Amino acid sequence: MHLTEPSDGTPEDAARAEQRHRALDEDHKVCDAVASLPAGDTIHAWVTRFALLADPTRLTLLLCIHTAGEICVSDLAVAAGLKDTTTSQALRLLRAQGLVATQRAGRVVRYRLADETVHALLHEVADQPATL
Ligand SMILES: [Zn+2]
């Protein structure tokens, strides 16, 4: 009978064990990453929000509305330095996507923020220095 040395403890086995451990660790990272992903409709909602915010005109209007609370189109156009038509066009899109809502008082229509998530993001925009 031939006796072999136990394979534990040799440098080669330690390296292999470390490799296996790393592979398991990577598996956990992949599992954690997959498990933390929100549902597809949540991802879609965020993509829509970011797309709407990724426009200087719309972002400026949203910041003005945030500061004003409620504001009509012509005042908003003056505040943002935009034409009334440009302002109206942007507001139509923001309203259709639920980022702003309107309140009518007689003939005057005032806009206000309607999405609390975007409201919170606007605080970040207003409070953070512009570094990128
Ligand atoms: Zn606020």
Boltz pocket constraint, residues with backbone or C-beta under 6 A from the ligand:
constraints:
  - pocket:
      binder: B
      contacts: [[A, 66], [A, 119], [A, 123]]
      max_distance: 6.0
